[in-house]
């Protein structure tokens, strides 16, 4: 009886809390939603009026683009000839943000304003700001608030009187849902193993609960060749493989501890109550050996081995971050040693960081001593099969390291800022070489040069580029600058200003790796762009993934609708070539025609193409 009394007492308290919460939720959420939507509508109306005002001002700017802002009387007369309802205030600013004109009709209790740029011939001439009366939104929101106060009170009262049995059932279902959510937040949905978050919590507890005289180990596992299986057979079979891997790991690890999925094809194991290093080696060797057996997945026998890195507490670290980092470093050392093995963390593995610093020093020295050089990869006209131009690509051949991949030294150069002088050198060298080829008779080839985001953000980049053209004597119409989409997400107005200055001189602009970054059609409307280059990642799966084919086809169609030329990168097979030609792509670039070659080889190839001795077959 006493338990029953306590139950109903607790139930009554919970019902009161629930009723109050429900009433507050109804009273506040709906009026707030109504206010936000109405306010957004008012802002949009202000924007529409501002757009109309811009259209009114464009003729005034067209008459005198440079001095329109001084002719206040002229555009004031024009503005007064166009009536716009519900406007409380109009303000016009020049491109520097200085107020040129202001007219305040009245000051309502609540206003909504919108400021938009005045763009004419792709140039920024100023801003128009329109304020409209939004008092109706304020009063309507107050009315809705009062209405939902009444509704919320009734709902709270109804919830308070709801039958106890039904509420109890709902509570049970809610607890069940919360338990499922808790499980999902702590366990991986694919393998039902503890996820990264839960693993890190348990690892932290292990550090706190275990004394330093009781060592234990952390193992970091990564599947070898999993990406090949996933890309070849598809994600569904890849998921089945991950489930089979988790099951085999459970069978392998008979030692007290924890098995977790860290993410992707990475797993972690905490081995507790270990006696010595030999015991850790026994578990690690058993895992490696068991993974030599194939996995039977959907009729396929898949051979997927594992690389395993091990860190030991407290020798290799006394906190979560250090132990994971050391185990991860050891795992990569196991991969570098040939995969399908395990490795214990050793202090000398931190040498990797030192090697990176050494590479930076070498790169600076290589640039100073002119050890960098350019290769040129041809671009082919898809209609004629002949060479349309070439892209200049930076290369580095070190006496000790050999050929260093651009994927390794270009990001390092960007990180250290060295990319700015390196980029200028590449532009100078490529322009000078192109001018020499023109003197030799190769007159219609367009040079394409990459400009990094950091380099383009330099204040003097326009002067630098024009200075290089003047210095080398190359006609600007034969230069194309390749920029990435990320550039236009920062300082967009300034970037457009610089681009306009370059385009006015005849330089062409292309968006490199289109489709892998922000790919905003809205930005393309305002950018003075001539070309977009489809990233090679889309080309890689042509003939394999219909999704990538559809994306490539859509990009080509979209670009042509905006009167842009399209260049497909990474064309290596006849299948890829047939596809882009059928979809109307303008140019191609890739190993199907030629790999990047040195200047002498390119020169020979270009003359052979010009003489019709080399040509891509128009299949």
N, C-alpha and C positions, 0 to 999 in steps of 0.2 A: 504493500500500500504506500509505504514511504517512497519507494522508487517511482511509483506512478505519479505521486504528487510532485516529486522533483522533475519528472519528465514533463508534466503539463506546465509546470512553472517555467522550465527552460523553453518549452515550446512557445509559451505566451510571449516571453521576452524576444525570442527569435522572430515571431510573427510581427511584433511591434517594430523591430529593427527592419524587417523585410518590407513592411508596409511603408515605413518612413522612407526607406531607400527607393522603393518603387515610385512613391509620390514625388520625391525629389528628382528622380530620373526623368519622369514624365514632364514635370514642371519646368525643368531646366533644359533638357536635351532638345525637345521639339521647338520651343521658342528660339533657342540659340541657333538651331539648324535653319529655321525660317529666316532669322536675321541675317545669317551668313549668306544664304542663297539670294535674299533680296538685295543685300549690300553688293554682292557680286554682280547682280543684274544692273544695279545703278552704275557701278563702275563700267560695265560694258556699254551702257547707254552713253556715258560720258566719253568713252573711247570712240563710239560711232560719230558723235558730234565733233570730236577732235579730228577724226579722219575727214569729215566733210570740210572742216575749216582748213585743213592742209590743202585739199583740192582747190579751195578758193584762193589760197595764197600762191599756188604753183604758177599761175599766169604772171603774177607780179615778179616772182623770182626769175621766170623765163625772160622777162623784159630786161632785167638788170641783175644778173646773178651776183655780181660782186658788191653792188651798192643797194640792194633791195632793202636791207635792214635800216638804211638811213632815210628811206622814203616813207616815214611813218604816216604821213597824210594820205599817201596813195593806198597803202594796204588797209588803213582805217576806213577809207571810203568803200573799198571793196568788201570789207567785213560787214559794214552796215547795210549793204545791198542784199545780204543773205540772212534771213531770219531763222534762228534756231531756237525752238521752244524749250522752256524749262531750264535755260542756262542762267546761272546766277553770277558767273564770273568768267571772263576770258583773259588769258595772259599769253603773251608771245615773247619768246626768248631767242637770242641769237645762238650760234653754235657753241659759244663759250659759256652759256648759261646766264648771260646778262639780260635783264628784263627790258624789252623794247616797247611793249604796249600792255596796258592793263585796263579792263573795263569791268567794274563791279556793279551789277544791276541791283542786287539786294543780298542781304546776308541771312540765309535761312537758319533754322535751328540745327540742321544737320546737312552736311554736304558730302557729295562723292566726286572725286577729281580723277582725271586721267591726263597724263602727259605723254605725247608721242613725238618722235623725231620728224622733222621736215627733210625728206630725202628727194633730191632732184638730180637726175643724171648720175645716180650712184654716189652723190656727194651729200654730206650732212650740212644743212643750212640753218638749223635752229630747232626749236621745239614749240609745240602748241599745247597749252594746258587749259582744259575745260572743266569747270565746276558746275554741277547741277544740284538742284534741290532734292535732298534725300529725306526730307522730314517725314514724308508718308511712310517710308520704311521704318523709321523710329517709332512713329505712333502705331503702325500696324503691329510691330513686334511687341509693343507694350500690351496691345489688345490680345494678341495671341498668348502672351504670358499669363494674362488674367484668365483667359479661357482654359489654358492647360493647368493653371493652379486648381481650378474647379475639377477638371478631369482627373488630375493627379490625386486630389483629395478623395474623390469617389473610388478611384482605383485602389488607393491605399486602404480605404475602409472595406472594399470588397475583398481584398487580399487578407485583411485581418480576420474576416468572418469565414474565410475559406475552410471547408471541412478538414479536420485534422488528419484524417486517413489519407485523403488525396495529397495533402501537403507532405505527409510523411513519405508517401510513395515518390513524390517528386524529389524530395530530399535524397532518397536512396538512389534515384537515377542520377541526380546531380553529383552525388559522391562517386558514383560509378564513372561518370564522364570525367570528373576531376582526376580520378585515379588513372584513367586512360591517358589524359593529358600529361599527368605527372610522369607516367611511364614513357610517353613519347619525348618528353623534354630531357629525360635521363638516358634513354636507350635508343639505339639506331633502329629505324623502322624496317630496314632491309634485313639485317642480320640478327636483330634483337640482342645485340651486345651493348654494353655500356658505351655511350657516345663520348666525344671528346670532353664535353663539359663535365659529365659525371666522372670520367677518368681523372681529370685534373683535380676534382674535389677529393677523390679517394687517394690520389698521390699525395696531396697536401696533408691528409690525415695520417698517411704512412710516415711522412716526415716528422709530424708532431708526436706521434705515438711511439715510434721506435727510437731507441737510444743508439748512439753512435757505435756502441760495441756490438750491435746486432745488425750486421750488413744485410742488404737486400739489393736486388738488381731490377733495372728497367730495360726491357727489350723493345726496340723499335723495328717493325717489319715493313717491308715494301715489296710488292709483287713484281717480279721481273717479267717484262714483255706483256703486261696486262693491257696496255694501251693498244698493242697490235691486235690482240684478241677482241677487244671492245670495238675497235674501228672496223675490223674485218667481219665479225659476226653480228655486230649490233649491240645496243645497250641492254636489250632484254636478256640475251645470253650472257652478257657481261655481268648483269645482276645475279643471274643464276650461279655464275662462277664465284662471285663474292660470297654468296650464301654457302656454297660447298667449301670454300676456303675457311670460313668461320667455323664450320662444323669440324673440319679436319684439325684446326687449331685447338678446338676444345678437346679433341681426342688426344692431341699431342701433349698438351699441358696438363699433366697429372700432379703438378706441384701446387701447393697452396699459393694463392695469389689472385690476380685479376686479368682477364682478357678483355680488351676493348677495341672498337673500331675508331681509329683516330680521324679518319676521313679519307674518301676516295678509295684507293687500294692500299692504304696504310693501316696497320694494326699495332697495338701496344700490349705488352704483357708486364705485369708486376710480379716478380718472383720473390716471395717472402720465405723466411725460415731457412735460408741457405747456410750451408756449413762452410763451403769454400768455393773457390773459382771453378774447380773441377765439376761441381754440381751444376753450376750455371752452364758450363760447356756441354754437359750431358743433355740438358734440356734443349739448348740451341742446336746441337748436332742432330738430335732426334727430329726437331722441326725441319731442318734443312733436308735430312734424309727422307722424311715422309713426303716432302713436296716434290721428290723426284718421281713419284708415282703420278700417272695422268689423272685428270678429272674427267669424268664422263658427263658431258653436258649436251643435252638435246641431240644425241647421236654422234657427237664429236668427242674424241679423246684429246683433251687439251693438256699440254705440258707447260705448266707455269711454275717456275721456281721462285725462291724467296731470298732476299738479301736482308740480313739482320744485324742491327747495331746494338751494343750493350753498354750501359753505363751503370756503375755500382755506387750505392750510397754507403758511407759518406765520402769515399775516396774521390769520386768525380763530381761531387756537388752536394750542397746541403739545402737546396731549394728546388722548387718545381721547374722553373724556367731553365736552370743550369742542367739538371738531369735530362730533361727532354732534348735540349740542344746538343748535349754531349752524345746521347744515344743516336740522334739524327745524323750528326757528323760521322759517327762510327758506321752507321748504315750506308752512307754515301761512300765511305772508304771501302766497304765490302763490295759495293757495286763497281767502283773503279778497279778493284782487284780481280774482276771477272764475274761478279754476281754469283748467285747460288751458294752463298757462304755467309758466315757470321764474322763479326769483328768486335773486339772490345775497344772502348774509347781509350786513347792514349794522348798525353799532353801534346805530343808533336803534331797531332792532327789540327791543332789551332794554327799550324803553319799555313793553312789555307788562306787565312786572313792576311798573313804576311805576304803570301804569293800575290794576292790582289794588289797590295800596296806596291810590290815589286813590278807588277804589270803596269801600274800607273806611271811609275818612274821610267820604265822602258818606253812607254808610249810617248811621254814628253820628249825623251831623248830622240826617239825615232822621228818625231815631227821636226825637232830642231835640226837634226842632221839629214833631213829630206829623204828618209827611208820609206815614207809612204808613197804610194803611186796609185794611178787611176786605171781601171779597166772600163771598157765600153761594151754595153750590151745593145744590139740592134733592136729597133722597133720596126715592125713590118706592116705596111698598108694592106689591109685585108682584101681590098678590091683589086689591086694591081699585083699583089705578091711581091712588090719591091720594097726596099728599105725606105722608111719615112724619117728616121732619126735614130738617136741613140741615147741611152742613159749612162751618165758618168757614175761609176761606183768606186768608192775608196777601198783600197786593199793595203795590207801590211804584211811584209815578209821579214821576220826577225831572224838573225843569225843563230840565236839559241833556241827560240821557240818554234821556228819554222813559220808556216802560214797561219796567222792569227785570224780567226773568224770575225767578220764585222759584227756579228751578233754578240761578240764578247767585248770588242774594244770600242765600238760606237756608243753603247750605253755608258761605259766607263768615261768616255770623253764628254758625254752630256752631263754626267754626274759631277765631273770636276770642272766643267766650264771650258775645257780645252776644245770643245766642238766649235766654238766661235772662230778662233784663228784657223782651225783645220778646215772649216767650211769655206772660209774666204779663200784659202789656198786651193781647195778643190775647184771652186768657181773660176778662179783665175786660170788655173791649169787647163781646165776643160774648155773655156772660152778661147784661150790662146791656141789650143790644139784644133778646135773647130775652124777657127779663122785660117789656120794653115791649110787645112783640108779644102776650104773654099778656094784658096789660091791655086790649089792643085787640080780643081775641077769638080769637087764634090760640093755643089752649091746649094742643094735643096734639102739638106739634112738639118732637122731641128734637134738642138742639144737640150737634154733634160737633166737638171741638177737638183738634188735634194737639199732643202733648207730646213734645218731643225727648228723646233719651236723656240728653243732658247736663243738661237741665232736671229730668228725673225723678231724676237721681242727686243733686240738691241735698238736703241734710239736712232742710230745712224745706219740701219740696215739698208734703207733705200739709197742713201748716198753711196754706201759701199758697193752695192750692186751696179748702180749706174756708173760709178767710177771704174769698176772692173771692165764694163762694156766699152767705155771710152778708152781705157788703157789698152785693151786688146784689139779694138777696132771691130768687134763683132756686132752686126746689126741686131738690135733688140728683138726683132721679129723672129730670129732664129733661136731664141732662148726661151725655155719653158722651166719654170720653177715648181718643184713638187713640194707641197705642204701637207701636213696631216690634219685631220679633222679636229683634233684636240686644241689646235691653235685658236680656233674661233670660239672656244668656250671661255676664254680669258681675254679681257680687253678687246672685245669684239669690234667696238667702234674704231679703236686705234688701228686694229689689224686691217679693217676695211679701208681706212684712210691710206695706209701704206700700200695696200694692193692697188687702189685706184691710181696712185702716183706711178706705180710700175706699169700698169696696163696702159696708161696714157702714153707711155713711151714705146708701146708695142710689144712688151714682154707678155708671154702667155703664162697662165696660172693653171695648175692641175692639183686635184685633191688625191693624194696618195693613199693606198690601202683603204679605199672607200668600202664601207660596209662593216668594218671591224671596230670603228669608234662610235661617234655620236650619230652620224648619218642623218642629220636633221635637214629635211627638205625646206624648212622655214629659213635656215641660214643660207641655203643655196639660192634663194630668191634674191638675196641682197649682195651676194658675193660676186665679184667680177671674175668668175671662173670660166675657163675654156674647156678643160678636160677633167674627167674623173678616171682614176685607175682602179679597176676591180682587184681586190686583194687576192693573192695566189691561193689563200686558204679556200676560197670558193671554187677555184679551178681544180684543186686537188681531188675533189670528190665528184667532178663531172663524170657521168657514166656510172656512178656508184650510189649517190644520194640524190633523190628527186628533189628534196628540200633545197639543197644548195643550187641545183640547176634552176629551180624556180626563182630563187633569190637573184642569181646572176642575170636571168632573163628580165626580171623586174627592174634591176638596176640599169640595164641597157636601155629598156623602153623608157624609163623615167628620165634618163639623161638625154635621150634624143628628143623627148617632149620639151625639154628645157634648152634645146639647141646646143647641147654639149657633146663633144667627142668622147668616145669611150676606148680606153686601152685595157686589155686583159693581160694581167701579169701571170707568170708561172705556167705558160703553155708548154707542156713537155710531151704530150702525146697527140696522135692523130685524132683520137676521140675528142679531146678537148678542143683541138683546132676546128674540127667539123662543127662542133656545137656552137662556138662563138661566131663562126662565120655564118651559120644558119640563122643566128639571132641578130645579125646585122652589126656586130661589133666593128669599130672602125680600124683599130690597130691591135697588134698582139706583140708580146714580148716574152721570150722564154727559150728554153733549151731545144724546143722543137725546131727553131731556126738556128739559134746560136747561143752558146754560153757567153758570159762576159769575157772579153779578150783584151789583150794589150793593144796599144795604139797602132803598132805596126801591123798586127794581124787584122785589126778592124779596117785599117786603110786598104789592105789587099782585098778583103772581103767586099768592101764597099765598091771598089772599082770593078770587081767581077759582077756584082749585082747590077751596076750601072751599065755594064756591057752585055747584060742578059745572060751571063755565064752561070749565075746563081740566082735562083728564084724559088719562092715557095709555090708549090703546085696548087693551083686553084681547084681543089677537089670538089 
